[in-house]
Amino acid sequence: MKKYKRLSNFELLRILSMFMILIHHFAYHGTFNGQQFDMHRASVQVVYNYLLIIGKAGVVAFVLIGAYFLSDKKFNFNRPVNLMIQTIFYSFVIYYVVITWFPNYIKPIKNVDMWLPFPLPSNYWFVISYIVMLFLMPILNMILNNFTQQKLLLLN
């Protein structure tokens, strides 16, 4: 069994990028929209825009770190299948907890509740993108492994 050395700098960057994504979600989906600050509306809008940019940079960093760690792994078909099963399972659990414990705080999903017991994760763009990346990794690894050192330096 191959033992990997921990790369604490990448782990720290991954944690920082998760925090940046949380900041973006707070700004975009939260109450920080600048409406309550009438006297400094322009400066609040600038801060709001920076928070959105920070979050998008966090997503890019998070995806690049994930791709870096995937680049030396062999493809296993069970990995994307397990990810899809976990996404659907946790969507199911969270949906039923919320509609059971907090029925007044959610809007009903139109035309889905009638025929499906849980919401479809069709708007989980990150999970879908990650699954596509998992399926493309063998092709990308094959391309990277066929590059010579000079061709890799030219890409930089």
Phi and psi in radians as a Rosetta constraint file:
Dihedral C 1 N 2 CA 2 C 2 CIRCULARHARMONIC -1.445 0.35
Dihedral N 2 CA 2 C 2 N 3 CIRCULARHARMONIC 2.239 0.35
Dihedral C 2 N 3 CA 3 C 3 CIRCULARHARMONIC -1.762 0.35
Dihedral N 3 CA 3 C 3 N 4 CIRCULARHARMONIC 2.233 0.35
Dihedral C 3 N 4 CA 4 C 4 CIRCULARHARMONIC -1.684 0.35
Dihedral N 4 CA 4 C 4 N 5 CIRCULARHARMONIC 2.480 0.35
Dihedral C 4 N 5 CA 5 C 5 CIRCULARHARMONIC -1.428 0.35
Dihedral N 5 CA 5 C 5 N 6 CIRCULARHARMONIC 2.348 0.35
Dihedral C 5 N 6 CA 6 C 6 CIRCULARHARMONIC -1.231 0.35
Dihedral N 6 CA 6 C 6 N 7 CIRCULARHARMONIC 2.397 0.35
Dihedral C 6 N 7 CA 7 C 7 CIRCULARHARMONIC -1.853 0.35
Dihedral N 7 CA 7 C 7 N 8 CIRCULARHARMONIC 1.554 0.35
Dihedral C 7 N 8 CA 8 C 8 CIRCULARHARMONIC -1.154 0.35
Dihedral N 8 CA 8 C 8 N 9 CIRCULARHARMONIC -0.490 0.35
Dihedral C 8 N 9 CA 9 C 9 CIRCULARHARMONIC -1.166 0.35
Dihedral N 9 CA 9 C 9 N 10 CIRCULARHARMONIC -0.690 0.35
Dihedral C 9 N 10 CA 10 C 10 CIRCULARHARMONIC -1.227 0.35
Dihedral N 10 CA 10 C 10 N 11 CIRCULARHARMONIC -0.653 0.35
Dihedral C 10 N 11 CA 11 C 11 CIRCULARHARMONIC -1.144 0.35
Dihedral N 11 CA 11 C 11 N 12 CIRCULARHARMONIC -0.683 0.35
Dihedral C 11 N 12 CA 12 C 12 CIRCULARHARMONIC -1.138 0.35
Dihedral N 12 CA 12 C 12 N 13 CIRCULARHARMONIC -0.725 0.35
Dihedral C 12 N 13 CA 13 C 13 CIRCULARHARMONIC -1.142 0.35
Dihedral N 13 CA 13 C 13 N 14 CIRCULARHARMONIC -0.625 0.35
Dihedral C 13 N 14 CA 14 C 14 CIRCULARHARMONIC -1.144 0.35
Dihedral N 14 CA 14 C 14 N 15 CIRCULARHARMONIC -0.737 0.35
Dihedral C 14 N 15 CA 15 C 15 CIRCULARHARMONIC -1.123 0.35
Dihedral N 15 CA 15 C 15 N 16 CIRCULARHARMONIC -0.746 0.35
Dihedral C 15 N 16 CA 16 C 16 CIRCULARHARMONIC -1.084 0.35
Dihedral N 16 CA 16 C 16 N 17 CIRCULARHARMONIC -0.714 0.35
Dihedral C 16 N 17 CA 17 C 17 CIRCULARHARMONIC -1.180 0.35
Dihedral N 17 CA 17 C 17 N 18 CIRCULARHARMONIC -0.601 0.35
Dihedral C 17 N 18 CA 18 C 18 CIRCULARHARMONIC -1.113 0.35
Dihedral N 18 CA 18 C 18 N 19 CIRCULARHARMONIC -0.706 0.35
Dihedral C 18 N 19 CA 19 C 19 CIRCULARHARMONIC -1.112 0.35
Dihedral N 19 CA 19 C 19 N 20 CIRCULARHARMONIC -0.690 0.35
Dihedral C 19 N 20 CA 20 C 20 CIRCULARHARMONIC -1.119 0.35
Dihedral N 20 CA 20 C 20 N 21 CIRCULARHARMONIC -0.647 0.35
Dihedral C 20 N 21 CA 21 C 21 CIRCULARHARMONIC -1.168 0.35
Dihedral N 21 CA 21 C 21 N 22 CIRCULARHARMONIC -0.691 0.35
Dihedral C 21 N 22 CA 22 C 22 CIRCULARHARMONIC -1.095 0.35
Dihedral N 22 CA 22 C 22 N 23 CIRCULARHARMONIC -0.687 0.35
Dihedral C 22 N 23 CA 23 C 23 CIRCULARHARMONIC -1.071 0.35
Dihedral N 23 CA 23 C 23 N 24 CIRCULARHARMONIC -0.749 0.35
Dihedral C 23 N 24 CA 24 C 24 CIRCULARHARMONIC -1.071 0.35
Dihedral N 24 CA 24 C 24 N 25 CIRCULARHARMONIC -0.792 0.35
Dihedral C 24 N 25 CA 25 C 25 CIRCULARHARMONIC -1.144 0.35
Dihedral N 25 CA 25 C 25 N 26 CIRCULARHARMONIC -0.635 0.35
Dihedral C 25 N 26 CA 26 C 26 CIRCULARHARMONIC -1.091 0.35
Dihedral N 26 CA 26 C 26 N 27 CIRCULARHARMONIC -0.778 0.35
Dihedral C 26 N 27 CA 27 C 27 CIRCULARHARMONIC -1.210 0.35
Dihedral N 27 CA 27 C 27 N 28 CIRCULARHARMONIC -0.762 0.35
Dihedral C 27 N 28 CA 28 C 28 CIRCULARHARMONIC -1.367 0.35
Dihedral N 28 CA 28 C 28 N 29 CIRCULARHARMONIC -0.778 0.35
Dihedral C 28 N 29 CA 29 C 29 CIRCULARHARMONIC -1.746 0.35
Dihedral N 29 CA 29 C 29 N 30 CIRCULARHARMONIC -0.182 0.35
Dihedral C 29 N 30 CA 30 C 30 CIRCULARHARMONIC -1.535 0.35
Dihedral N 30 CA 30 C 30 N 31 CIRCULARHARMONIC -2.727 0.35
Dihedral C 30 N 31 CA 31 C 31 CIRCULARHARMONIC -1.701 0.35
Dihedral N 31 CA 31 C 31 N 32 CIRCULARHARMONIC 0.053 0.35
Dihedral C 31 N 32 CA 32 C 32 CIRCULARHARMONIC -1.514 0.35
Dihedral N 32 CA 32 C 32 N 33 CIRCULARHARMONIC 1.416 0.35
Dihedral C 32 N 33 CA 33 C 33 CIRCULARHARMONIC -2.097 0.35
Dihedral N 33 CA 33 C 33 N 34 CIRCULARHARMONIC 0.029 0.35
Dihedral C 33 N 34 CA 34 C 34 CIRCULARHARMONIC 1.503 0.35
Dihedral N 34 CA 34 C 34 N 35 CIRCULARHARMONIC -0.095 0.35
Dihedral C 34 N 35 CA 35 C 35 CIRCULARHARMONIC -1.230 0.35
Dihedral N 35 CA 35 C 35 N 36 CIRCULARHARMONIC -0.545 0.35
Dihedral C 35 N 36 CA 36 C 36 CIRCULARHARMONIC -1.447 0.35
Dihedral N 36 CA 36 C 36 N 37 CIRCULARHARMONIC -0.105 0.35
Dihedral C 36 N 37 CA 37 C 37 CIRCULARHARMONIC -1.949 0.35
Dihedral N 37 CA 37 C 37 N 38 CIRCULARHARMONIC 1.392 0.35
Dihedral C 37 N 38 CA 38 C 38 CIRCULARHARMONIC -1.255 0.35
Dihedral N 38 CA 38 C 38 N 39 CIRCULARHARMONIC -0.611 0.35
Dihedral C 38 N 39 CA 39 C 39 CIRCULARHARMONIC -1.286 0.35
Dihedral N 39 CA 39 C 39 N 40 CIRCULARHARMONIC -0.478 0.35
Dihedral C 39 N 40 CA 40 C 40 CIRCULARHARMONIC -2.187 0.35
Dihedral N 40 CA 40 C 40 N 41 CIRCULARHARMONIC 0.860 0.35
Dihedral C 40 N 41 CA 41 C 41 CIRCULARHARMONIC -1.091 0.35
Dihedral N 41 CA 41 C 41 N 42 CIRCULARHARMONIC -0.684 0.35
Dihedral C 41 N 42 CA 42 C 42 CIRCULARHARMONIC -1.170 0.35
Dihedral N 42 CA 42 C 42 N 43 CIRCULARHARMONIC -0.748 0.35
Dihedral C 42 N 43 CA 43 C 43 CIRCULARHARMONIC -1.200 0.35
Dihedral N 43 CA 43 C 43 N 44 CIRCULARHARMONIC -0.610 0.35
Dihedral C 43 N 44 CA 44 C 44 CIRCULARHARMONIC -1.181 0.35
Dihedral N 44 CA 44 C 44 N 45 CIRCULARHARMONIC -0.649 0.35
Dihedral C 44 N 45 CA 45 C 45 CIRCULARHARMONIC -1.136 0.35
Dihedral N 45 CA 45 C 45 N 46 CIRCULARHARMONIC -0.642 0.35
Dihedral C 45 N 46 CA 46 C 46 CIRCULARHARMONIC -1.134 0.35
Dihedral N 46 CA 46 C 46 N 47 CIRCULARHARMONIC -0.783 0.35
Dihedral C 46 N 47 CA 47 C 47 CIRCULARHARMONIC -1.078 0.35
Dihedral N 47 CA 47 C 47 N 48 CIRCULARHARMONIC -0.755 0.35
Dihedral C 47 N 48 CA 48 C 48 CIRCULARHARMONIC -1.030 0.35
Dihedral N 48 CA 48 C 48 N 49 CIRCULARHARMONIC -0.787 0.35
Dihedral C 48 N 49 CA 49 C 49 CIRCULARHARMONIC -1.122 0.35
Dihedral N 49 CA 49 C 49 N 50 CIRCULARHARMONIC -0.683 0.35
Dihedral C 49 N 50 CA 50 C 50 CIRCULARHARMONIC -1.136 0.35
Dihedral N 50 CA 50 C 50 N 51 CIRCULARHARMONIC -0.680 0.35
Dihedral C 50 N 51 CA 51 C 51 CIRCULARHARMONIC -1.104 0.35
Dihedral N 51 CA 51 C 51 N 52 CIRCULARHARMONIC -0.660 0.35
Dihedral C 51 N 52 CA 52 C 52 CIRCULARHARMONIC -1.158 0.35
Dihedral N 52 CA 52 C 52 N 53 CIRCULARHARMONIC -0.720 0.35
Dihedral C 52 N 53 CA 53 C 53 CIRCULARHARMONIC -1.153 0.35
Dihedral N 53 CA 53 C 53 N 54 CIRCULARHARMONIC -0.693 0.35
Dihedral C 53 N 54 CA 54 C 54 CIRCULARHARMONIC -1.043 0.35
Dihedral N 54 CA 54 C 54 N 55 CIRCULARHARMONIC -0.741 0.35
Dihedral C 54 N 55 CA 55 C 55 CIRCULARHARMONIC -1.141 0.35
Dihedral N 55 CA 55 C 55 N 56 CIRCULARHARMONIC -0.700 0.35
Dihedral C 55 N 56 CA 56 C 56 CIRCULARHARMONIC -1.178 0.35
Dihedral N 56 CA 56 C 56 N 57 CIRCULARHARMONIC -0.631 0.35
Dihedral C 56 N 57 CA 57 C 57 CIRCULARHARMONIC -1.153 0.35
Dihedral N 57 CA 57 C 57 N 58 CIRCULARHARMONIC -0.617 0.35
Dihedral C 57 N 58 CA 58 C 58 CIRCULARHARMONIC -1.111 0.35
Dihedral N 58 CA 58 C 58 N 59 CIRCULARHARMONIC -0.693 0.35
Dihedral C 58 N 59 CA 59 C 59 CIRCULARHARMONIC -1.110 0.35
Dihedral N 59 CA 59 C 59 N 60 CIRCULARHARMONIC -0.769 0.35
Dihedral C 59 N 60 CA 60 C 60 CIRCULARHARMONIC -1.080 0.35
Dihedral N 60 CA 60 C 60 N 61 CIRCULARHARMONIC -0.795 0.35
Dihedral C 60 N 61 CA 61 C 61 CIRCULARHARMONIC -1.112 0.35
Dihedral N 61 CA 61 C 61 N 62 CIRCULARHARMONIC -0.729 0.35
Dihedral C 61 N 62 CA 62 C 62 CIRCULARHARMONIC -1.102 0.35
Dihedral N 62 CA 62 C 62 N 63 CIRCULARHARMONIC -0.759 0.35
Dihedral C 62 N 63 CA 63 C 63 CIRCULARHARMONIC -1.177 0.35
Dihedral N 63 CA 63 C 63 N 64 CIRCULARHARMONIC -0.733 0.35
Dihedral C 63 N 64 CA 64 C 64 CIRCULARHARMONIC -1.129 0.35
Dihedral N 64 CA 64 C 64 N 65 CIRCULARHARMONIC -0.686 0.35
Dihedral C 64 N 65 CA 65 C 65 CIRCULARHARMONIC -1.140 0.35
Dihedral N 65 CA 65 C 65 N 66 CIRCULARHARMONIC -0.749 0.35
Dihedral C 65 N 66 CA 66 C 66 CIRCULARHARMONIC -1.070 0.35
Dihedral N 66 CA 66 C 66 N 67 CIRCULARHARMONIC -0.721 0.35
Dihedral C 66 N 67 CA 67 C 67 CIRCULARHARMONIC -1.165 0.35
Dihedral N 67 CA 67 C 67 N 68 CIRCULARHARMONIC -0.627 0.35
Dihedral C 67 N 68 CA 68 C 68 CIRCULARHARMONIC -1.084 0.35
Dihedral N 68 CA 68 C 68 N 69 CIRCULARHARMONIC -0.773 0.35
Dihedral C 68 N 69 CA 69 C 69 CIRCULARHARMONIC -1.280 0.35
Dihedral N 69 CA 69 C 69 N 70 CIRCULARHARMONIC -0.427 0.35
Dihedral C 69 N 70 CA 70 C 70 CIRCULARHARMONIC -1.414 0.35
Dihedral N 70 CA 70 C 70 N 71 CIRCULARHARMONIC -0.282 0.35
Dihedral C 70 N 71 CA 71 C 71 CIRCULARHARMONIC -1.160 0.35
Dihedral N 71 CA 71 C 71 N 72 CIRCULARHARMONIC -0.411 0.35
Dihedral C 71 N 72 CA 72 C 72 CIRCULARHARMONIC -1.871 0.35
Dihedral N 72 CA 72 C 72 N 73 CIRCULARHARMONIC 0.128 0.35
Dihedral C 72 N 73 CA 73 C 73 CIRCULARHARMONIC -1.649 0.35
Dihedral N 73 CA 73 C 73 N 74 CIRCULARHARMONIC 2.632 0.35
Dihedral C 73 N 74 CA 74 C 74 CIRCULARHARMONIC -1.444 0.35
Dihedral N 74 CA 74 C 74 N 75 CIRCULARHARMONIC 2.625 0.35
Dihedral C 74 N 75 CA 75 C 75 CIRCULARHARMONIC -1.249 0.35
Dihedral N 75 CA 75 C 75 N 76 CIRCULARHARMONIC 2.338 0.35
Dihedral C 75 N 76 CA 76 C 76 CIRCULARHARMONIC -2.281 0.35
Dihedral N 76 CA 76 C 76 N 77 CIRCULARHARMONIC 2.061 0.35
Dihedral C 76 N 77 CA 77 C 77 CIRCULARHARMONIC -1.105 0.35
Dihedral N 77 CA 77 C 77 N 78 CIRCULARHARMONIC -0.451 0.35
Dihedral C 77 N 78 CA 78 C 78 CIRCULARHARMONIC -1.176 0.35
Dihedral N 78 CA 78 C 78 N 79 CIRCULARHARMONIC -0.458 0.35
Dihedral C 78 N 79 CA 79 C 79 CIRCULARHARMONIC -1.098 0.35
Dihedral N 79 CA 79 C 79 N 80 CIRCULARHARMONIC -0.937 0.35
Dihedral C 79 N 80 CA 80 C 80 CIRCULARHARMONIC -1.168 0.35
Dihedral N 80 CA 80 C 80 N 81 CIRCULARHARMONIC -0.568 0.35
Dihedral C 80 N 81 CA 81 C 81 CIRCULARHARMONIC -1.148 0.35
Dihedral N 81 CA 81 C 81 N 82 CIRCULARHARMONIC -0.773 0.35
Dihedral C 81 N 82 CA 82 C 82 CIRCULARHARMONIC -1.091 0.35
Dihedral N 82 CA 82 C 82 N 83 CIRCULARHARMONIC -0.662 0.35
Dihedral C 82 N 83 CA 83 C 83 CIRCULARHARMONIC -1.109 0.35
Dihedral N 83 CA 83 C 83 N 84 CIRCULARHARMONIC -0.743 0.35
Dihedral C 83 N 84 CA 84 C 84 CIRCULARHARMONIC -1.124 0.35
Dihedral N 84 CA 84 C 84 N 85 CIRCULARHARMONIC -0.743 0.35
Dihedral C 84 N 85 CA 85 C 85 CIRCULARHARMONIC -1.116 0.35
Dihedral N 85 CA 85 C 85 N 86 CIRCULARHARMONIC -0.753 0.35
Dihedral C 85 N 86 CA 86 C 86 CIRCULARHARMONIC -1.115 0.35
Dihedral N 86 CA 86 C 86 N 87 CIRCULARHARMONIC -0.709 0.35
Dihedral C 86 N 87 CA 87 C 87 CIRCULARHARMONIC -1.090 0.35
Dihedral N 87 CA 87 C 87 N 88 CIRCULARHARMONIC -0.796 0.35
Dihedral C 87 N 88 CA 88 C 88 CIRCULARHARMONIC -1.174 0.35
Dihedral N 88 CA 88 C 88 N 89 CIRCULARHARMONIC -0.713 0.35
Dihedral C 88 N 89 CA 89 C 89 CIRCULARHARMONIC -1.077 0.35
Dihedral N 89 CA 89 C 89 N 90 CIRCULARHARMONIC -0.886 0.35
Dihedral C 89 N 90 CA 90 C 90 CIRCULARHARMONIC -1.196 0.35
Dihedral N 90 CA 90 C 90 N 91 CIRCULARHARMONIC -0.557 0.35
Dihedral C 90 N 91 CA 91 C 91 CIRCULARHARMONIC -1.083 0.35
Dihedral N 91 CA 91 C 91 N 92 CIRCULARHARMONIC -0.765 0.35
Dihedral C 91 N 92 CA 92 C 92 CIRCULARHARMONIC -1.057 0.35
Dihedral N 92 CA 92 C 92 N 93 CIRCULARHARMONIC -0.861 0.35
Dihedral C 92 N 93 CA 93 C 93 CIRCULARHARMONIC -1.130 0.35
Dihedral N 93 CA 93 C 93 N 94 CIRCULARHARMONIC -0.844 0.35
Dihedral C 93 N 94 CA 94 C 94 CIRCULARHARMONIC -1.119 0.35
Dihedral N 94 CA 94 C 94 N 95 CIRCULARHARMONIC -0.725 0.35
Dihedral C 94 N 95 CA 95 C 95 CIRCULARHARMONIC -1.049 0.35
Dihedral N 95 CA 95 C 95 N 96 CIRCULARHARMONIC -0.817 0.35
Dihedral C 95 N 96 CA 96 C 96 CIRCULARHARMONIC -1.251 0.35
Dihedral N 96 CA 96 C 96 N 97 CIRCULARHARMONIC -0.553 0.35
Dihedral C 96 N 97 CA 97 C 97 CIRCULARHARMONIC -1.139 0.35
Dihedral N 97 CA 97 C 97 N 98 CIRCULARHARMONIC -0.766 0.35
Dihedral C 97 N 98 CA 98 C 98 CIRCULARHARMONIC -1.179 0.35
Dihedral N 98 CA 98 C 98 N 99 CIRCULARHARMONIC -0.799 0.35
Dihedral C 98 N 99 CA 99 C 99 CIRCULARHARMONIC -1.267 0.35
Dihedral N 99 CA 99 C 99 N 100 CIRCULARHARMONIC -0.349 0.35
Dihedral C 99 N 100 CA 100 C 100 CIRCULARHARMONIC -1.461 0.35
Dihedral N 100 CA 100 C 100 N 101 CIRCULARHARMONIC -0.811 0.35
Dihedral C 100 N 101 CA 101 C 101 CIRCULARHARMONIC -1.583 0.35
Dihedral N 101 CA 101 C 101 N 102 CIRCULARHARMONIC -0.496 0.35
Dihedral C 101 N 102 CA 102 C 102 CIRCULARHARMONIC -2.277 0.35
Dihedral N 102 CA 102 C 102 N 103 CIRCULARHARMONIC 1.087 0.35
Dihedral C 102 N 103 CA 103 C 103 CIRCULARHARMONIC -1.191 0.35
Dihedral N 103 CA 103 C 103 N 104 CIRCULARHARMONIC -0.405 0.35
Dihedral C 103 N 104 CA 104 C 104 CIRCULARHARMONIC -1.506 0.35
Dihedral N 104 CA 104 C 104 N 105 CIRCULARHARMONIC -0.144 0.35
Dihedral C 104 N 105 CA 105 C 105 CIRCULARHARMONIC -1.750 0.35
Dihedral N 105 CA 105 C 105 N 106 CIRCULARHARMONIC -0.030 0.35
Dihedral C 105 N 106 CA 106 C 106 CIRCULARHARMONIC -2.127 0.35
Dihedral N 106 CA 106 C 106 N 107 CIRCULARHARMONIC 2.643 0.35
Dihedral C 106 N 107 CA 107 C 107 CIRCULARHARMONIC -1.569 0.35
Dihedral N 107 CA 107 C 107 N 108 CIRCULARHARMONIC 2.367 0.35
Dihedral C 107 N 108 CA 108 C 108 CIRCULARHARMONIC -1.132 0.35
Dihedral N 108 CA 108 C 108 N 109 CIRCULARHARMONIC 2.533 0.35
Dihedral C 108 N 109 CA 109 C 109 CIRCULARHARMONIC -1.424 0.35
Dihedral N 109 CA 109 C 109 N 110 CIRCULARHARMONIC 2.090 0.35
Dihedral C 109 N 110 CA 110 C 110 CIRCULARHARMONIC -1.206 0.35
Dihedral N 110 CA 110 C 110 N 111 CIRCULARHARMONIC 2.366 0.35
Dihedral C 110 N 111 CA 111 C 111 CIRCULARHARMONIC 1.088 0.35
Dihedral N 111 CA 111 C 111 N 112 CIRCULARHARMONIC 0.075 0.35
Dihedral C 111 N 112 CA 112 C 112 CIRCULARHARMONIC -1.816 0.35
Dihedral N 112 CA 112 C 112 N 113 CIRCULARHARMONIC -0.663 0.35
Dihedral C 112 N 113 CA 113 C 113 CIRCULARHARMONIC -1.099 0.35
Dihedral N 113 CA 113 C 113 N 114 CIRCULARHARMONIC -0.431 0.35
Dihedral C 113 N 114 CA 114 C 114 CIRCULARHARMONIC -1.236 0.35
Dihedral N 114 CA 114 C 114 N 115 CIRCULARHARMONIC -0.611 0.35
Dihedral C 114 N 115 CA 115 C 115 CIRCULARHARMONIC -2.114 0.35
Dihedral N 115 CA 115 C 115 N 116 CIRCULARHARMONIC -0.127 0.35
Dihedral C 115 N 116 CA 116 C 116 CIRCULARHARMONIC -2.303 0.35
Dihedral N 116 CA 116 C 116 N 117 CIRCULARHARMONIC 2.306 0.35
Dihedral C 116 N 117 CA 117 C 117 CIRCULARHARMONIC -1.338 0.35
Dihedral N 117 CA 117 C 117 N 118 CIRCULARHARMONIC -0.113 0.35
Dihedral C 117 N 118 CA 118 C 118 CIRCULARHARMONIC -2.623 0.35
Dihedral N 118 CA 118 C 118 N 119 CIRCULARHARMONIC 2.768 0.35
Dihedral C 118 N 119 CA 119 C 119 CIRCULARHARMONIC -1.281 0.35
Dihedral N 119 CA 119 C 119 N 120 CIRCULARHARMONIC 2.476 0.35
Dihedral C 119 N 120 CA 120 C 120 CIRCULARHARMONIC -1.288 0.35
Dihedral N 120 CA 120 C 120 N 121 CIRCULARHARMONIC 2.447 0.35
Dihedral C 120 N 121 CA 121 C 121 CIRCULARHARMONIC -1.451 0.35
Dihedral N 121 CA 121 C 121 N 122 CIRCULARHARMONIC 0.796 0.35
Dihedral C 121 N 122 CA 122 C 122 CIRCULARHARMONIC -1.270 0.35
Dihedral N 122 CA 122 C 122 N 123 CIRCULARHARMONIC -0.364 0.35
Dihedral C 122 N 123 CA 123 C 123 CIRCULARHARMONIC -1.711 0.35
Dihedral N 123 CA 123 C 123 N 124 CIRCULARHARMONIC 0.239 0.35
Dihedral C 123 N 124 CA 124 C 124 CIRCULARHARMONIC -1.513 0.35
Dihedral N 124 CA 124 C 124 N 125 CIRCULARHARMONIC 1.282 0.35
Dihedral C 124 N 125 CA 125 C 125 CIRCULARHARMONIC -1.108 0.35
Dihedral N 125 CA 125 C 125 N 126 CIRCULARHARMONIC -0.571 0.35
Dihedral C 125 N 126 CA 126 C 126 CIRCULARHARMONIC -1.231 0.35
Dihedral N 126 CA 126 C 126 N 127 CIRCULARHARMONIC -0.750 0.35
Dihedral C 126 N 127 CA 127 C 127 CIRCULARHARMONIC -1.119 0.35
Dihedral N 127 CA 127 C 127 N 128 CIRCULARHARMONIC -0.759 0.35
Dihedral C 127 N 128 CA 128 C 128 CIRCULARHARMONIC -1.109 0.35
Dihedral N 128 CA 128 C 128 N 129 CIRCULARHARMONIC -0.744 0.35
Dihedral C 128 N 129 CA 129 C 129 CIRCULARHARMONIC -1.125 0.35
Dihedral N 129 CA 129 C 129 N 130 CIRCULARHARMONIC -0.685 0.35
Dihedral C 129 N 130 CA 130 C 130 CIRCULARHARMONIC -1.144 0.35
Dihedral N 130 CA 130 C 130 N 131 CIRCULARHARMONIC -0.702 0.35
Dihedral C 130 N 131 CA 131 C 131 CIRCULARHARMONIC -1.121 0.35
Dihedral N 131 CA 131 C 131 N 132 CIRCULARHARMONIC -0.724 0.35
Dihedral C 131 N 132 CA 132 C 132 CIRCULARHARMONIC -1.078 0.35
Dihedral N 132 CA 132 C 132 N 133 CIRCULARHARMONIC -0.727 0.35
Dihedral C 132 N 133 CA 133 C 133 CIRCULARHARMONIC -1.115 0.35
Dihedral N 133 CA 133 C 133 N 134 CIRCULARHARMONIC -0.660 0.35
Dihedral C 133 N 134 CA 134 C 134 CIRCULARHARMONIC -1.088 0.35
Dihedral N 134 CA 134 C 134 N 135 CIRCULARHARMONIC -0.699 0.35
Dihedral C 134 N 135 CA 135 C 135 CIRCULARHARMONIC -1.258 0.35
Dihedral N 135 CA 135 C 135 N 136 CIRCULARHARMONIC -0.501 0.35
Dihedral C 135 N 136 CA 136 C 136 CIRCULARHARMONIC -1.511 0.35
Dihedral N 136 CA 136 C 136 N 137 CIRCULARHARMONIC -0.239 0.35
Dihedral C 136 N 137 CA 137 C 137 CIRCULARHARMONIC -1.023 0.35
Dihedral N 137 CA 137 C 137 N 138 CIRCULARHARMONIC -0.694 0.35
Dihedral C 137 N 138 CA 138 C 138 CIRCULARHARMONIC -1.070 0.35
Dihedral N 138 CA 138 C 138 N 139 CIRCULARHARMONIC -0.658 0.35
Dihedral C 138 N 139 CA 139 C 139 CIRCULARHARMONIC -1.203 0.35
Dihedral N 139 CA 139 C 139 N 140 CIRCULARHARMONIC -0.778 0.35
Dihedral C 139 N 140 CA 140 C 140 CIRCULARHARMONIC -1.125 0.35
Dihedral N 140 CA 140 C 140 N 141 CIRCULARHARMONIC -0.687 0.35
Dihedral C 140 N 141 CA 141 C 141 CIRCULARHARMONIC -1.140 0.35
Dihedral N 141 CA 141 C 141 N 142 CIRCULARHARMONIC -0.669 0.35
Dihedral C 141 N 142 CA 142 C 142 CIRCULARHARMONIC -1.105 0.35
Dihedral N 142 CA 142 C 142 N 143 CIRCULARHARMONIC -0.735 0.35
Dihedral C 142 N 143 CA 143 C 143 CIRCULARHARMONIC -1.135 0.35
Dihedral N 143 CA 143 C 143 N 144 CIRCULARHARMONIC -0.800 0.35
Dihedral C 143 N 144 CA 144 C 144 CIRCULARHARMONIC -1.119 0.35
Dihedral N 144 CA 144 C 144 N 145 CIRCULARHARMONIC -0.668 0.35
Dihedral C 144 N 145 CA 145 C 145 CIRCULARHARMONIC -1.237 0.35
Dihedral N 145 CA 145 C 145 N 146 CIRCULARHARMONIC -0.385 0.35
Dihedral C 145 N 146 CA 146 C 146 CIRCULARHARMONIC -1.526 0.35
Dihedral N 146 CA 146 C 146 N 147 CIRCULARHARMONIC -0.157 0.35
Dihedral C 146 N 147 CA 147 C 147 CIRCULARHARMONIC -1.319 0.35
Dihedral N 147 CA 147 C 147 N 148 CIRCULARHARMONIC 2.508 0.35
Dihedral C 147 N 148 CA 148 C 148 CIRCULARHARMONIC -1.475 0.35
Dihedral N 148 CA 148 C 148 N 149 CIRCULARHARMONIC 2.971 0.35
Dihedral C 148 N 149 CA 149 C 149 CIRCULARHARMONIC -1.065 0.35
Dihedral N 149 CA 149 C 149 N 150 CIRCULARHARMONIC -0.669 0.35
Dihedral C 149 N 150 CA 150 C 150 CIRCULARHARMONIC -1.169 0.35
Dihedral N 150 CA 150 C 150 N 151 CIRCULARHARMONIC -0.716 0.35
Dihedral C 150 N 151 CA 151 C 151 CIRCULARHARMONIC -1.165 0.35
Dihedral N 151 CA 151 C 151 N 152 CIRCULARHARMONIC -0.638 0.35
Dihedral C 151 N 152 CA 152 C 152 CIRCULARHARMONIC -1.159 0.35
Dihedral N 152 CA 152 C 152 N 153 CIRCULARHARMONIC -0.654 0.35
Dihedral C 152 N 153 CA 153 C 153 CIRCULARHARMONIC -1.181 0.35
Dihedral N 153 CA 153 C 153 N 154 CIRCULARHARMONIC -0.578 0.35
Dihedral C 153 N 154 CA 154 C 154 CIRCULARHARMONIC -1.186 0.35
Dihedral N 154 CA 154 C 154 N 155 CIRCULARHARMONIC -0.502 0.35
Dihedral C 154 N 155 CA 155 C 155 CIRCULARHARMONIC -1.222 0.35
Dihedral N 155 CA 155 C 155 N 156 CIRCULARHARMONIC -0.468 0.35
